[in-house]
Every structure is written in structure tokens, then in C-alpha cells.
């Protein structure tokens, strides 16, 4: 009889593991998630109660709750196992985020490193400890030899293991912006692509096959930084050993809109080892994340600020997601 109960318990245990064979990973540029207190070490004065944006604690907590709402709305059968984010001021905002009512019932933890970005914005991630185990993390700084004064966000690298023991290497990116013009600023994104490409090469030389790159690259999937330097294409072949999933989506849509034109600045890129493990993926275009564009025909992301005006929205980007069948 004891043996019977043991076998039943064992079968139940493995059936539960089998049910968790799909993990949702997401990325979201949350648009300037600053804590209202003034940090003398970064340029955050406009996002304080006395600053030009009038960034109050009420607005801050409202934005935290809205960001949590987006994450929960993206859930499939479970909450996202991991959500990478861009435009975070500090680990304090991630700590406050996972304390919100939405997240408090789950077992989320965060990974964050301060970066030298002049605006004081970083990348980071939250992950569900009931779905993933963090093995290692590191921030890779972006340097440009020809521009010693250049400062930008780090690339966040983390290694995880699933419940089933499958490993996954994750890069969270927020490449330099197009400020000053796309062509004039391109060298910065080329440098970011070279940095990530070098780290991918190092992982692959160690035999690591499951690599996921997520982030706001501030370039489109067909731009030089992504296709030629990072070597991420529509299919894996001689010229690309990484697959850019955004090239499989409707080109008329996107995660970001500028002057009436949508583009996939936010991207999901995978290594060959993950191709057969991909389930659903895409851009999360929930109606509550969109609003009418008053300048150009169509809809646009429902952002927090429109210029200097508080718009009470979510972000100027839409989140992206991918389901991976880890085993």
C-alpha cells in the first residue's frame, strides 16, 4: 500500500512538471520608471515632485500598478516566468514593483545593476522563483574606444535553469538611441551589437545552445547592427546563426510608433538550440495599451507622458513576449 501511494505521488509530481513545459518570457520598455526622490548621482531632476514633469509619489505608484497590470495581462496559464525591462532608474523601483498587490502573491525576485547612463536609466528583470532558478548574472558595460565620453546602459546577462533542468542564457538590452539622427548615432548601436555578438560567440564556444536576446535595440530587424553585426536573420544560415522572430511578424505593425510609422525596435532573438522550443510569440497589443494618435491616422502606444504633459498611460512602447518549451 505504501508503495502504491509513493507511485501515485511520484506520478503526480512528474505530471506537474510536465504541465510546466512552457515558460513565458517578456520584455517591456516601461518609459522612464523613476523613483520620485532625487538621486544626486544621476540626472533625474525632471522626474521629481519639484521637477519639470511634476513626478509625484502618487504618479509613481500609479505607474508601478499599471506596469504590474501589463505583466499580469500577458499571463498564459501562468504569470510570466521572466520579464526584462528598460528605462528603470534603480533597483528600488524593481523592489517596489514586486511589492505591488499584483505581484505580492507571487514569488518574484529581481536582477539589476547600476549603469553609467547619463539619464540614469538601466535595464533589469524580474523572474518567478517558482518557475526559474537564477544561476548567475553579470552586467556588461558598453565602451566605445573612439568616444571616451560615451555613457550608456549595460547589457544585462543572466543564466537560469528551469524546473526540468533545462538551461537558458538571457540577454536584456537597451541599445543607444537614435538621438542626433539615425546615421550619426549608428556607430553606438554597432558597438552594442559587437558587444552582444562577442558574448554569444563565447557562450557558443562553451557548448551553450539556449540563448535568448530581448530588448529595445533602437534599430529595426533589417538594420546593419542587427543583421550584419549581431547576425540575426529571418532564418539561420551562413550569414546568420541567430533567428530574429520579429521578421516573422506583420511588418505593418510594431512595438513602437514614430511619426505615424510602426517599427519593431523591441526584438526577440534566439539561438539555433531554441528554434524547436518556440511556442507562441509576438507583440502584446492589448486595447488598453493603445490610444488614438491625434497627429497621424491610427493608434499609438498609450504613453505616460506626451512631451511635458502627463498622459496617465503605460509606456511609449508595447511589450513583446515568447513562450519557450523548456525540458
C-alpha positions as CSV (number, residue, x, y, z in Angstrom):
1,X,0.0,0.0,0.0
2,X,2.8,2.4,0.9
3,X,4.4,1.6,-2.4
4,X,1.2,2.4,-4.2
5,X,0.9,5.8,-2.5
6,X,4.5,6.5,-3.4
7,X,4.0,5.7,-7.0
8,X,0.8,7.9,-7.1
9,X,2.7,10.8,-5.5
10,X,5.6,10.3,-7.9
11,X,3.3,10.3,-10.9
12,X,1.6,13.5,-9.6
13,X,4.9,15.2,-9.2
14,X,6.1,14.4,-12.7
15,X,2.7,15.4,-14.1
16,X,3.0,18.8,-12.5
17,X,6.5,19.1,-14.0
18,X,5.1,18.2,-17.4
19,X,2.4,20.8,-17.1
20,X,5.2,23.4,-16.7
21,X,6.9,22.7,-20.0
22,X,6.1,26.1,-21.4
23,X,7.5,29.3,-19.9
24,X,6.6,32.8,-20.9
25,X,9.4,35.4,-21.3
26,X,8.7,39.0,-21.9
27,X,10.4,42.4,-22.4
28,X,8.9,45.8,-21.8
29,X,10.4,49.3,-22.2
30,X,8.4,50.8,-19.4
31,X,9.2,54.5,-20.3
32,X,11.0,56.4,-17.6
33,X,10.2,54.4,-14.4
34,X,11.9,56.8,-11.9
35,X,11.6,56.9,-8.2
36,X,10.4,60.5,-7.2
37,X,13.2,61.1,-4.7
38,X,16.2,63.0,-6.1
39,X,19.3,60.9,-6.7
40,X,22.3,63.3,-6.7
41,X,24.4,60.7,-8.7
42,X,22.1,60.7,-11.8
43,X,20.3,63.3,-14.0
44,X,16.8,62.6,-12.7
45,X,15.7,66.0,-11.6
46,X,12.8,66.3,-14.0
47,X,11.3,63.2,-12.5
48,X,10.9,64.6,-9.0
49,X,8.0,66.4,-7.4
50,X,9.8,69.7,-8.0
51,X,10.9,68.8,-11.5
52,X,9.5,69.8,-14.8
53,X,7.5,66.6,-15.1
54,X,5.9,67.0,-11.7
55,X,6.6,63.4,-10.9
56,X,4.8,62.7,-7.7
57,X,4.6,59.6,-5.4
58,X,1.0,59.2,-6.5
59,X,2.0,59.1,-10.2
60,X,4.9,56.8,-9.3
61,X,2.7,54.2,-7.5
62,X,0.1,54.5,-10.3
63,X,2.8,53.6,-12.8
64,X,4.0,50.7,-10.8
65,X,0.5,49.3,-10.6
66,X,0.0,49.8,-14.3
67,X,3.2,48.1,-15.1
68,X,2.2,45.1,-12.9
69,X,-1.2,45.1,-14.7
70,X,0.5,44.7,-18.0
71,X,2.7,41.8,-16.8
72,X,-0.4,40.0,-15.3
73,X,-2.4,40.6,-18.5
74,X,0.4,38.9,-20.5
75,X,0.0,35.7,-18.5
76,X,-0.9,32.5,-20.3
77,X,-1.6,29.6,-17.9
78,X,1.0,31.1,-15.6
79,X,2.4,34.5,-14.9
80,X,5.5,35.3,-17.0
81,X,8.5,33.4,-15.8
82,X,10.7,36.4,-16.6
83,X,10.1,39.9,-17.7
84,X,13.0,42.1,-18.8
85,X,12.6,45.8,-18.6
86,X,14.2,49.0,-19.9
87,X,14.3,52.6,-18.5
88,X,14.4,51.7,-14.8
89,X,16.1,54.2,-12.5
90,X,17.3,51.8,-9.9
91,X,16.8,48.6,-8.1
92,X,14.5,50.5,-5.8
93,X,11.8,50.7,-8.5
94,X,12.0,46.9,-9.1
95,X,11.8,46.3,-5.4
96,X,8.7,48.4,-5.2
97,X,7.3,46.8,-8.3
98,X,7.3,43.3,-6.9
99,X,5.7,44.5,-3.7
100,X,2.6,45.8,-5.6
101,X,-0.7,44.0,-4.9
102,X,-0.5,42.2,-8.2
103,X,3.0,40.8,-7.7
104,X,2.9,40.3,-3.9
105,X,1.1,36.9,-4.2
106,X,3.9,35.5,-6.4
107,X,7.5,34.7,-5.7
108,X,9.2,37.3,-7.9
109,X,12.8,38.4,-7.4
110,X,14.8,40.9,-9.5
111,X,18.2,41.3,-11.1
112,X,19.6,44.8,-11.6
113,X,23.0,46.6,-11.8
114,X,23.5,50.3,-11.9
115,X,24.8,51.6,-15.2
116,X,26.7,54.7,-16.1
117,X,23.9,56.0,-18.4
118,X,23.8,59.8,-18.2
119,X,20.0,59.8,-17.9
120,X,20.2,57.4,-15.0
121,X,18.2,54.6,-16.7
122,X,19.1,51.0,-16.6
123,X,17.9,47.6,-17.7
124,X,16.7,44.9,-15.3
125,X,14.5,41.9,-15.0
126,X,12.1,40.2,-12.6
127,X,11.7,36.4,-12.5
128,X,9.4,34.0,-10.8
129,X,11.4,31.8,-8.4
130,X,8.7,29.1,-8.6
131,X,9.5,28.7,-12.3
132,X,13.1,29.6,-12.7
133,X,16.3,29.3,-10.7
134,X,18.9,32.0,-11.2
135,X,22.4,30.6,-11.6
136,X,24.5,33.7,-12.5
137,X,24.2,37.3,-13.6
138,X,26.5,40.0,-14.8
139,X,26.3,43.4,-16.4
140,X,28.4,44.0,-19.5
141,X,29.3,47.7,-19.9
142,X,29.3,49.3,-23.3
143,X,32.5,51.2,-24.2
144,X,33.4,52.9,-27.5
145,X,37.2,53.4,-27.9
146,X,36.7,56.4,-30.3
147,X,34.3,58.1,-27.9
148,X,35.7,58.1,-24.4
149,X,32.9,60.4,-23.1
150,X,30.2,57.9,-24.2
151,X,28.0,56.6,-21.5
152,X,25.1,54.2,-21.9
153,X,23.1,51.3,-20.5
154,X,24.8,48.0,-19.7
155,X,23.8,44.7,-21.3
156,X,22.3,42.5,-18.6
157,X,23.2,38.8,-18.8
158,X,21.7,36.1,-16.7
159,X,21.7,32.3,-16.6
160,X,18.7,30.3,-15.5
161,X,17.6,26.7,-15.1
162,X,14.0,25.6,-15.5
163,X,12.1,23.2,-13.2
164,X,13.0,20.5,-15.6
165,X,16.7,21.3,-15.5
166,X,17.0,23.0,-18.9
167,X,19.4,25.9,-19.0
168,X,18.7,29.3,-20.6
169,X,21.1,32.2,-21.2
170,X,19.3,35.6,-21.3
171,X,20.5,39.0,-22.5
172,X,18.4,42.1,-21.7
173,X,19.4,45.0,-23.9
174,X,18.6,48.7,-24.4
175,X,20.9,49.9,-27.1
176,X,21.8,53.6,-27.6
177,X,19.1,55.8,-29.0
178,X,18.9,57.5,-32.4
179,X,19.2,60.9,-30.7
180,X,21.1,63.2,-33.1
181,X,20.0,61.2,-36.2
182,X,19.8,57.5,-37.1
183,X,23.0,57.6,-39.3
184,X,25.0,59.9,-37.0
185,X,24.3,57.7,-34.0
186,X,24.6,54.3,-35.7
187,X,28.2,53.7,-34.6
188,X,26.9,53.4,-31.0
189,X,24.4,50.6,-31.8
190,X,27.0,48.9,-33.9
191,X,29.2,48.8,-30.9
192,X,26.4,47.4,-28.8
193,X,25.8,44.7,-31.4
194,X,29.5,43.8,-31.3
195,X,29.4,43.5,-27.6
196,X,26.5,41.1,-27.6
197,X,27.8,39.2,-30.5
198,X,31.1,38.6,-28.7
199,X,29.3,37.3,-25.7
200,X,27.2,35.0,-27.8
201,X,30.3,33.6,-29.5
202,X,31.8,33.0,-26.1
203,X,28.8,31.1,-24.9
204,X,28.5,29.0,-28.1
205,X,32.2,28.1,-27.8
206,X,31.3,26.6,-24.4
207,X,28.6,24.5,-26.0
208,X,25.7,26.5,-24.6
209,X,22.8,26.3,-27.0
210,X,19.8,28.0,-25.5
211,X,20.3,31.8,-25.9
212,X,17.6,34.4,-25.8
213,X,18.2,38.1,-26.6
214,X,15.4,40.5,-25.7
215,X,15.4,44.3,-25.7
216,X,14.8,47.7,-27.2
217,X,17.6,47.8,-29.8
218,X,16.6,51.2,-31.2
219,X,17.2,49.7,-34.6
220,X,14.9,47.7,-36.8
221,X,15.4,44.0,-37.5
222,X,16.8,44.7,-41.0
223,X,19.3,47.4,-39.9
224,X,23.1,46.7,-40.1
225,X,23.6,46.4,-36.3
226,X,21.1,43.5,-36.1
227,X,21.5,41.7,-39.4
228,X,25.2,42.1,-40.1
229,X,26.9,42.6,-36.8
230,X,24.7,40.6,-34.4
231,X,24.0,38.2,-37.3
232,X,20.3,37.8,-36.5
233,X,18.2,37.0,-39.6
234,X,14.9,35.6,-40.6
235,X,16.4,32.1,-40.9
236,X,19.6,30.5,-39.6
237,X,22.1,30.1,-42.4
238,X,25.6,31.0,-43.5
239,X,25.1,34.8,-42.8
240,X,23.2,34.4,-39.5
241,X,23.3,31.9,-36.7
242,X,20.6,33.7,-34.7
243,X,17.0,33.9,-35.6
244,X,15.1,37.2,-35.3
245,X,11.5,36.3,-34.6
246,X,10.2,39.8,-35.4
247,X,10.9,39.2,-39.0
248,X,8.1,36.6,-38.9
249,X,5.5,39.2,-37.7
250,X,3.4,41.7,-39.7
251,X,5.8,44.4,-40.8
252,X,2.9,46.9,-40.8
253,X,2.7,46.6,-37.0
254,X,5.4,47.1,-34.4
255,X,6.2,47.8,-30.8
256,X,6.9,51.5,-31.2
257,X,5.4,54.3,-33.3
258,X,7.2,57.4,-34.5
259,X,5.6,60.0,-36.8
260,X,2.8,57.6,-37.7
261,X,5.1,54.7,-38.5
262,X,5.2,51.4,-36.6
263,X,8.5,49.6,-36.1
264,X,9.9,46.6,-34.2
265,X,12.6,48.4,-32.1
266,X,11.9,45.8,-29.4
267,X,13.0,42.4,-30.5
268,X,13.2,38.7,-29.7
269,X,16.2,36.9,-31.0
270,X,17.0,33.2,-30.3
271,X,19.8,30.8,-31.0
272,X,19.5,27.6,-33.0
273,X,19.0,25.5,-29.9
274,X,15.8,27.2,-29.1
275,X,14.1,27.0,-32.5
276,X,12.2,23.8,-31.8
277,X,11.3,25.1,-28.4
278,X,9.4,28.2,-29.5
279,X,5.7,28.3,-28.9
280,X,3.6,31.5,-29.2
281,X,5.4,34.8,-29.6
282,X,4.6,38.3,-30.6
283,X,3.9,41.9,-29.6
284,X,1.2,42.3,-26.9
285,X,-1.3,44.8,-28.4
286,X,-4.0,44.8,-25.7
287,X,-6.6,47.6,-26.4
288,X,-5.9,49.3,-23.0
289,X,-2.2,49.8,-24.1
290,X,-3.3,51.9,-27.1
291,X,-4.8,55.3,-27.8
292,X,-5.8,57.3,-30.8
293,X,-2.9,59.2,-32.4
294,X,-4.0,62.9,-32.7
295,X,-1.3,63.8,-35.2
296,X,-1.3,60.8,-37.6
297,X,-4.1,58.3,-38.5
298,X,-4.3,55.2,-36.4
299,X,-3.5,54.1,-32.9
300,X,-0.3,54.6,-30.9
301,X,1.0,53.3,-27.5
302,X,-0.8,54.9,-24.6
303,X,2.2,56.5,-23.0
304,X,2.9,58.0,-19.6
305,X,3.9,61.4,-20.9
306,X,3.2,63.2,-24.2
307,X,6.0,65.7,-24.2
308,X,5.7,67.6,-20.9
309,X,2.0,66.7,-20.4
310,X,1.2,63.8,-18.1
311,X,-0.9,61.4,-20.2
312,X,-1.7,58.8,-17.4
313,X,-0.8,56.0,-19.7
314,X,1.5,53.0,-19.6
315,X,4.5,53.4,-22.0
316,X,5.6,54.6,-25.4
317,X,6.5,51.0,-26.2
318,X,4.4,47.8,-26.4
319,X,5.7,44.7,-24.6
320,X,6.9,41.6,-26.5
321,X,6.7,38.0,-25.4
322,X,7.8,34.5,-26.3
323,X,6.8,31.0,-24.9
324,X,9.6,28.5,-24.7
325,X,9.1,24.8,-24.2
326,X,12.0,24.1,-21.9
327,X,12.7,20.5,-20.9
